[in-house]
Amino acid sequence: MDTRIQFRVDEETKRLAQQMAESQGRTLSDACRELTEQLAEQQRRLMSHDVWLSEQINSAFEKLDSGQAVFLSNDEAKSSMAEFKAKIRNRS
């Protein structure tokens, strides 16, 4: 179901916004709808990332609790990351 969004701007702002929208071959309503849809998509991506991050954190704590966690020294972690980056660079 569609819903209506209303907000107030001064007449000059509305007039200029309408002129810009019309110069792009669309209405001010179209431009507002597009912006609203873009904002909603950004929020969807943010929420999706938050879910993924929570899953990763929970998985790490589950490994820790079950004794399956592997700890690396700082030098080992740096070396492993350098190898990983080198593999990525060599793919292209």
N, C-alpha and C positions, 0 to 999 in steps of 0.2 A: 504494500500500500504506500502510495506517495504521501508525503507530508509537505506542508508549506512552512517556509522559513521567512520571517519578516525582520527587517532591521531598518533603522533610520539613518539617513545621511542628509546633508544639506543639499539644496537644489543645484548649486553649482557643481558639486561633486557628482551628483547623479547625471547631470547634463553632459559633463566631460566624459564620464564613464560610458554613457550611451553612445557618444560620438566615437569613442575608441572601439567599442564593441562593433558598431555598425561598419566602421572602416575595415574590420576584419571579417565582415560578412556574417555576423551573428548578433543576437540580441543580448542585452544586459542580463536577462534571465539565463540565457545559455552560458554566459561567462561566469555568472555566480554559481550555476549548477556544476560547471566544470571544475571550478575552484573547490567547491564542497566535495566533489567526488575525489579530487586529488588529495585533499586533506584526509578523507576517510581511508583512502588506499595507503597513505603514509602511516596512519594509525594502525591499520591491519598488519602492515609489515613490522611495525614496532612491537605489536602484541605477539606476533608470530615469533619474532626473535626472542622476546622475553620468555615465551614458553620453551623454546629450544634451549636457552641459557639455563633455565630452571631444571630442565631434564639433564643437562650436562653436569650441573652441580650436584643434583641428587644421585646421579650415577657415580660420580667421584666419591661421594660420602658412602655409598653402598659398597664400593670397592674397599674403602678404608675400613669400614665396619666388618667386612668379611675377611680382611687380611690379604686381599688380592692387590692392594695398592703397591705400586713400585715407586720408590723415591730415588731421585737422581741428585748428584751433587751439582753445584752451579756449573762447574767445568763440563760435566757430562751433558747437562741440559744445553749449554751453549754449543757444544760439539754436535749434538744431535740436531739442533735447530739449523746449524750451518750446513750439515749434510742435506737436510730437508729442503732448504732454500736452493742449494746447488742443483738438486734434482729438478726442482721447478724451473729454474733458469735454463737448464739443459733441454727441456721439453720443447722450447720454442725455436 
